[in-house]
Amino acid sequence: MESPFDNIVNCCGCGACASACTHKAISLIANAQGFVYPVIDKDKCIDCGLCRKVCGYGKTELLHREKQTCYGGIDCSIEKSQSSSGGIANVISQWIIKNGGVVYGCALENSEELLVPRHIRVQEEKDLRKLQGSKYVQSDIGETYIQAKKDLKNGLLVLFTGTPCQIAGLYSYLRHSYDNLFTIDVICHGVPSKQLFQDSVKKFEKENRGKVKSLLFRDKSNFPALNQKIIYNQKIIYNQKIIYNQKINVRYYTDSTYYTCFLRGDIYRDCCYSCPYAKQQRVGDISLGDFWGIEKTNPEEIRQNGGPIDPKQGVSCVLVNSDQGELLLEKVKNNLYLFNSDIESISLNNHQLNHPSNKPSCRGHILQQYEKHGYDGFLYAVHNAYKWPDRIAKTKRFIKRLLCIK
């Protein structure tokens, strides 16, 4: 078995090559760190070269070059509370399904007693809840590219959401433009491996003697939004608030080592640190993310200043990158509150619109220890790398809590 590509470091793991191979000669296999890469079965391969042709990674021609318009916005309905930011994607998804279409996106589902991040096909409005919320882990595309192509050929409206490299993979796999296709890319920091994520969940289950049923990285019942909600054995665990047996315990998100390492950028896929899509020119028809810093850039929109937006409930930034994206937003804008913005204001606190995430010097050692010694080795390496910074941060938080009590 061998790779279809000379430089495997530039593989984003989208799976377009495997989807395109009609002989099923390509499989996505996880390496020791859990990152999946395409591998060719030479017994099945006919050397047609299609896998290399459909690889969309880094192709600049896939980036939209139409005039870009920028907004901030929210969905004013209650559904927004299930979303990580302003709920824009959910409103668009509802319109697609109400008009007979289908939506593809990442869900975190239970499968064989594991939480599995994977793309799914949604055709009923009630199932859109599965796609809401951030998933800070790489999603398995599976056969959703293949399914989406069938839906497009059958004339259905199709909305495909994902990371920019996943959207690029879809376009390159299709090799044809469709008027009934709409895409949304998320402003992405980078993706850890599914294996590392699942090992972190197993560690939690062992320590708490319960089976995890669901996990929300950013539950908005406790602000700020960087908290984590885990449901296991009828108990609800928040990164900031833990409720169990009528007791409440409050802690900060840094108590989750996996989550902390994600936010620091310690555990992303290799190519994420040189991502060709971490720029203002985008690959999706619409790009969505958090509108960080709205208090400074658009203070008049804040509720305390007389505006309609409560930043505690999340605000989306909306980049419309194509004529197709403009058409889609026009269909749903009456269900949204939108205000005009610009790419400078949005990119001010969304650094992935300016450059890829920086690779920490400790990343290699952390993942090497995970590769050699499993999740305990990962924890040990992280602890040593951040021992003193973590102690200082925890001391500062403790002092702040004391001051609040007094």
C-alpha positions as CSV (number, residue, x, y, z in Angstrom):
1,M,0.0,0.0,0.0
2,E,1.2,3.5,-0.8
3,S,0.0,7.1,-0.9
4,P,-1.3,8.7,-4.1
5,F,0.6,11.9,-3.3
6,D,4.3,12.8,-3.2
7,N,4.0,15.3,-0.4
8,I,1.6,13.8,2.1
9,V,2.1,16.7,4.5
10,N,-0.2,18.8,2.2
11,C,-3.1,16.4,2.5
12,C,-6.0,17.8,4.5
13,G,-7.8,14.4,4.7
14,C,-11.0,15.5,3.0
15,G,-11.3,12.2,1.2
16,A,-12.1,13.6,-2.3
17,C,-9.6,11.1,-3.8
18,A,-11.3,8.2,-2.1
19,S,-14.7,9.4,-3.2
20,A,-13.6,9.7,-6.8
21,C,-12.0,6.3,-7.0
22,T,-14.6,4.0,-8.7
23,H,-12.5,0.9,-8.0
24,K,-12.5,1.5,-4.2
25,A,-8.7,1.4,-4.3
26,I,-8.2,4.2,-1.8
27,S,-8.9,4.1,1.9
28,L,-8.3,6.8,4.6
29,I,-6.1,5.3,7.2
30,A,-5.2,6.9,10.5
31,N,-1.6,7.2,11.5
32,A,-0.3,6.8,15.0
33,Q,-1.4,10.3,15.9
34,G,-4.9,9.7,14.6
35,F,-4.8,11.8,11.5
36,V,-6.2,10.1,8.4
37,Y,-4.4,9.9,5.1
38,P,-5.2,8.2,1.8
39,V,-3.6,4.9,1.1
40,I,-3.8,3.0,-2.2
41,D,-4.4,-0.7,-2.5
42,K,-2.2,-1.5,-5.6
43,D,-4.2,-4.7,-6.2
44,K,-7.3,-2.6,-7.0
45,C,-5.6,0.4,-8.5
46,I,-5.6,0.8,-12.4
47,D,-3.3,3.9,-12.3
48,C,-5.9,6.2,-13.9
49,G,-4.6,9.2,-12.0
50,L,-8.1,10.4,-11.1
51,C,-7.2,10.7,-7.4
52,R,-4.6,13.3,-8.1
53,K,-6.8,15.2,-10.5
54,V,-9.6,15.6,-8.0
55,C,-7.4,16.7,-5.2
56,G,-8.5,20.3,-4.5
57,Y,-6.1,21.1,-1.8
58,G,-4.5,24.5,-2.4
59,K,-6.0,25.1,-5.8
60,T,-6.3,28.9,-6.0
61,E,-8.8,28.7,-8.9
62,L,-11.4,27.4,-6.4
63,L,-11.3,30.6,-4.5
64,H,-14.2,33.0,-5.3
65,R,-13.2,36.3,-6.9
66,E,-16.5,38.1,-7.0
67,K,-16.9,41.2,-4.9
68,Q,-17.1,40.3,-1.2
69,T,-19.8,41.8,1.1
70,C,-19.6,41.6,4.9
71,Y,-22.2,41.6,7.7
72,G,-22.7,40.9,11.3
73,G,-25.9,39.2,12.3
74,I,-28.1,37.0,14.4
75,D,-31.1,34.8,14.1
76,C,-33.6,36.3,16.5
77,S,-35.5,33.0,17.1
78,I,-35.0,30.7,20.0
79,E,-33.1,28.2,17.8
80,K,-30.1,30.5,18.1
81,S,-29.5,29.2,21.6
82,Q,-28.4,25.8,20.2
83,S,-25.9,27.4,17.9
84,S,-22.3,28.4,18.8
85,S,-22.7,32.0,17.5
86,G,-25.5,33.8,15.8
87,G,-27.5,30.9,14.3
88,I,-27.1,32.1,10.7
89,A,-26.3,28.6,9.3
90,N,-29.4,27.2,10.9
91,V,-31.7,29.7,9.3
92,I,-30.2,29.1,5.9
93,S,-30.5,25.3,6.5
94,Q,-34.1,25.6,7.4
95,W,-34.8,27.5,4.1
96,I,-33.1,24.8,2.1
97,I,-35.1,22.0,3.6
98,K,-38.4,23.9,3.5
99,N,-37.8,24.2,-0.3
100,G,-37.3,20.5,-0.7
101,G,-33.5,20.5,-0.4
102,V,-30.9,18.6,1.7
103,V,-28.2,19.9,4.0
104,Y,-24.8,18.3,4.6
105,G,-22.8,19.1,7.7
106,C,-20.8,17.8,10.7
107,A,-22.6,16.0,13.5
108,L,-21.3,14.4,16.7
109,E,-23.1,11.1,16.9
110,N,-23.0,8.1,19.1
111,S,-21.8,5.0,17.3
112,E,-20.7,1.8,19.0
113,E,-20.3,3.6,22.3
114,L,-18.1,6.3,20.8
115,L,-18.7,9.9,19.9
116,V,-18.0,10.1,16.1
117,P,-17.6,13.4,14.3
118,R,-18.8,12.9,10.8
119,H,-20.7,14.5,8.0
120,I,-24.3,13.5,7.6
121,R,-27.1,14.2,5.1
122,V,-30.2,15.9,6.7
123,Q,-33.5,16.1,4.9
124,E,-35.9,16.9,7.8
125,E,-35.9,20.1,9.7
126,K,-36.1,18.3,13.1
127,D,-32.7,16.8,12.4
128,L,-30.9,20.1,11.8
129,R,-30.2,20.2,15.6
130,K,-27.6,17.5,15.0
131,L,-25.6,20.0,12.9
132,Q,-25.7,22.9,15.3
133,G,-22.7,23.8,17.6
134,S,-19.0,23.8,17.0
135,K,-17.1,20.5,16.7
136,Y,-13.4,21.1,17.4
137,V,-12.3,17.9,15.7
138,Q,-11.9,16.7,12.2
139,S,-15.1,15.3,10.6
140,D,-15.2,12.2,8.5
141,I,-16.6,13.1,5.1
142,G,-17.5,9.5,4.4
143,E,-19.6,9.2,1.3
144,T,-21.3,12.6,1.6
145,Y,-19.5,13.9,-1.5
146,I,-21.0,11.0,-3.5
147,Q,-24.4,11.5,-2.0
148,A,-24.3,15.3,-2.7
149,K,-23.5,14.7,-6.3
150,K,-26.5,12.3,-6.7
151,D,-28.7,14.9,-5.1
152,L,-27.4,17.6,-7.4
153,K,-28.0,15.5,-10.5
154,N,-31.5,14.8,-9.3
155,G,-32.2,18.5,-9.1
156,L,-32.4,18.9,-5.4
157,L,-31.2,22.1,-3.6
158,V,-28.0,21.1,-1.8
159,L,-26.3,23.1,1.0
160,F,-22.9,21.7,2.0
161,T,-21.2,23.1,5.1
162,G,-17.7,22.4,6.4
163,T,-14.2,23.6,6.7
164,P,-12.7,25.4,3.7
165,C,-10.6,22.4,2.7
166,Q,-13.7,20.2,2.8
167,I,-15.6,22.6,0.5
168,A,-12.6,22.8,-1.8
169,G,-12.6,19.0,-1.8
170,L,-16.3,18.9,-2.8
171,Y,-15.8,21.4,-5.7
172,S,-12.9,19.5,-7.0
173,Y,-14.6,16.1,-6.7
174,L,-17.7,17.4,-8.5
175,R,-15.6,18.9,-11.4
176,H,-18.7,20.6,-12.6
177,S,-20.7,23.7,-11.4
178,Y,-24.3,23.3,-10.3
179,D,-26.8,26.1,-9.9
180,N,-28.6,24.2,-7.2
181,L,-25.4,23.9,-5.0
182,F,-24.7,26.3,-2.1
183,T,-21.7,26.1,0.2
184,I,-20.8,27.5,3.6
185,D,-17.3,27.4,5.0
186,V,-16.5,28.1,8.6
187,I,-13.6,30.3,9.7
188,C,-11.4,27.4,10.9
189,H,-8.4,27.5,13.2
190,G,-7.4,23.9,12.5
191,V,-8.5,20.4,13.3
192,P,-7.3,17.8,15.8
193,S,-7.6,14.1,15.1
194,K,-10.7,12.1,15.8
195,Q,-8.7,9.5,17.7
196,L,-7.2,12.1,20.1
197,F,-10.7,13.5,20.7
198,Q,-12.2,10.1,21.4
199,D,-9.3,9.2,23.7
200,S,-10.1,12.4,25.7
201,V,-13.7,11.3,26.0
202,K,-12.7,7.9,27.2
203,K,-10.4,9.5,29.9
204,F,-13.4,11.6,31.0
205,E,-15.6,8.5,31.2
206,K,-13.0,6.6,33.3
207,E,-12.6,9.4,35.7
208,N,-16.3,10.1,36.1
209,R,-17.5,6.5,35.8
210,G,-20.2,7.3,33.3
211,K,-20.8,6.9,29.6
212,V,-20.7,10.2,27.6
213,K,-23.9,10.6,25.6
214,S,-23.4,14.0,24.1
215,L,-20.8,16.8,24.2
216,L,-21.2,20.6,23.4
217,F,-17.9,22.5,23.2
218,R,-19.6,25.8,23.6
219,D,-22.8,25.7,25.6
220,K,-24.3,29.1,26.0
221,S,-26.1,28.5,29.3
222,N,-22.9,29.8,30.9
223,F,-21.1,32.8,29.5
224,P,-18.5,33.3,28.1
225,A,-19.0,30.9,25.2
226,L,-15.8,29.0,25.7
227,N,-17.2,26.3,27.9
228,Q,-17.9,22.7,27.4
229,K,-21.1,20.7,28.1
230,I,-21.0,16.9,28.4
231,I,-24.0,14.8,29.2
232,Y,-23.3,11.3,30.6
233,N,-25.5,9.0,32.7
234,Q,-28.2,11.6,33.0
235,K,-25.7,14.1,34.4
236,I,-24.8,17.4,32.8
237,I,-21.2,18.5,32.9
238,Y,-20.2,22.0,31.9
239,N,-16.6,23.1,31.5
240,Q,-17.6,26.0,33.7
241,K,-20.5,24.5,35.6
242,I,-20.9,20.8,36.6
243,I,-24.3,19.6,37.9
244,Y,-24.5,16.1,39.5
245,N,-26.6,14.7,42.2
246,Q,-28.1,18.1,43.1
247,K,-24.5,19.5,43.5
248,I,-23.0,22.3,41.4
249,N,-19.3,22.7,40.8
250,V,-17.9,25.6,38.7
251,R,-14.6,25.4,36.8
252,Y,-12.9,27.0,33.8
253,Y,-12.5,25.5,30.3
254,T,-8.8,24.9,30.9
255,D,-9.7,21.9,33.1
256,S,-10.2,20.1,29.7
257,T,-6.7,19.4,28.4
258,Y,-7.9,18.5,24.9
259,Y,-10.0,21.7,24.7
260,T,-7.1,23.9,26.0
261,C,-4.7,22.4,23.5
262,F,-7.2,23.1,20.7
263,L,-7.4,26.7,21.7
264,R,-3.7,27.0,21.9
265,G,-3.2,25.4,18.5
266,D,-1.1,22.5,19.9
267,I,-2.8,19.5,18.2
268,Y,-3.9,20.5,14.7
269,R,-3.2,18.5,11.5
270,D,0.2,19.4,9.9
271,C,-1.3,21.2,6.9
272,C,-3.4,23.5,9.2
273,Y,-0.3,25.5,10.0
274,S,0.2,26.3,6.3
275,C,-3.5,26.4,5.3
276,P,-4.0,27.9,1.8
277,Y,-7.6,28.9,2.8
278,A,-6.7,30.9,5.9
279,K,-7.2,34.2,4.0
280,Q,-9.9,36.8,3.3
281,Q,-10.5,35.3,-0.2
282,R,-12.8,32.4,0.5
283,V,-13.8,29.1,-1.1
284,G,-17.4,28.8,0.2
285,D,-20.3,30.9,-1.2
286,I,-20.7,32.2,2.3
287,S,-18.2,32.1,5.2
288,L,-19.4,32.1,8.8
289,G,-17.7,32.7,12.1
290,D,-17.9,34.5,15.4
291,F,-18.0,38.3,15.3
292,W,-15.4,38.8,18.0
293,G,-14.9,42.3,19.2
294,I,-18.3,43.7,18.2
295,E,-18.2,45.8,21.4
296,K,-15.4,47.9,19.8
297,T,-16.2,47.8,16.1
298,N,-20.0,48.1,16.3
299,P,-20.9,49.3,19.9
300,E,-24.2,50.8,18.6
301,E,-25.5,47.3,17.9
302,I,-25.1,46.1,21.5
303,R,-28.3,45.8,23.6
304,Q,-26.9,47.8,26.5
305,N,-26.4,50.7,24.0
306,G,-29.9,50.4,22.6
307,G,-29.2,47.8,19.9
308,P,-30.8,44.4,19.5
309,I,-27.7,42.2,20.0
310,D,-26.6,40.5,23.3
311,P,-23.0,39.4,22.7
312,K,-23.4,36.7,25.4
313,Q,-25.7,34.9,23.1
314,G,-23.3,35.0,20.2
315,V,-23.0,37.0,17.1
316,S,-22.0,35.8,13.6
317,C,-19.8,37.4,11.0
318,V,-21.1,36.7,7.5
319,L,-18.9,37.0,4.5
320,V,-20.8,36.7,1.2
321,N,-18.2,35.6,-1.4
322,S,-20.1,34.8,-4.6
323,D,-23.2,35.6,-6.6
324,Q,-24.6,32.2,-5.4
325,G,-24.0,33.3,-1.8
326,E,-25.7,36.6,-2.4
327,L,-28.7,34.8,-3.8
328,L,-28.9,32.5,-0.8
329,L,-28.7,35.3,1.8
330,E,-31.3,37.2,-0.1
331,K,-33.7,34.3,0.5
332,V,-33.4,34.3,4.2
333,K,-32.5,37.9,5.2
334,N,-36.0,38.7,6.4
335,N,-35.5,36.1,9.2
336,L,-32.2,37.6,10.3
337,Y,-31.0,40.8,11.9
338,L,-28.0,41.9,9.7
339,F,-25.8,45.0,10.0
340,N,-23.2,46.1,7.5
341,S,-19.6,45.5,8.3
342,D,-16.2,45.2,6.5
343,I,-13.5,42.6,6.3
344,E,-11.1,44.8,8.3
345,S,-13.4,44.8,11.3
346,I,-14.2,41.1,11.1
347,S,-10.6,40.0,10.5
348,L,-9.3,42.1,13.4
349,N,-10.1,39.3,15.9
350,N,-10.5,36.4,13.3
351,H,-6.8,35.9,12.6
352,Q,-7.5,32.9,10.4
353,L,-8.7,35.5,7.8
354,N,-5.2,36.9,7.7
355,H,-2.9,33.9,8.2
356,P,-2.9,30.2,9.3
357,S,-2.6,29.3,12.9
358,N,1.0,29.4,14.3
359,K,2.6,26.1,15.1
360,P,3.6,26.0,18.8
361,S,7.2,24.8,19.4
362,C,5.8,22.1,21.8
363,R,3.4,20.5,19.2
364,G,5.9,17.9,17.9
365,H,6.8,16.7,21.4
366,I,3.2,16.6,22.6
367,L,2.0,14.4,19.7
368,Q,5.1,12.2,19.8
369,Q,4.4,11.4,23.4
370,Y,0.8,10.7,22.5
371,E,2.0,8.4,19.7
372,K,4.4,6.5,22.0
373,H,2.4,6.4,25.3
374,G,-1.2,7.1,24.4
375,Y,-3.4,9.7,26.1
376,D,-1.6,9.5,29.4
377,G,1.6,10.4,27.6
378,F,-0.2,13.3,25.9
379,L,-1.4,14.6,29.3
380,Y,2.1,14.3,30.7
381,A,3.7,16.2,27.8
382,V,1.1,19.0,27.9
383,H,1.6,19.3,31.7
384,N,5.4,19.7,31.3
385,A,5.1,22.1,28.4
386,Y,2.6,24.5,30.2
387,K,3.3,23.8,33.9
388,W,4.3,27.3,34.9
389,P,2.0,29.2,32.6
390,D,-0.9,27.2,33.8
391,R,0.0,27.7,37.5
392,I,0.2,31.4,37.0
393,A,-3.2,31.5,35.1
394,K,-4.9,29.4,37.8
395,T,-3.5,31.6,40.5
396,K,-4.9,34.7,38.8
397,R,-8.3,33.1,38.4
398,F,-8.3,32.1,42.1
399,I,-7.5,35.7,43.1
400,K,-10.3,37.0,40.9
401,R,-12.8,34.7,42.5
402,L,-11.8,35.7,45.9
403,L,-12.2,39.3,45.0
404,C,-15.6,38.6,43.6
405,I,-16.7,36.8,46.8
406,K,-15.6,39.7,48.9
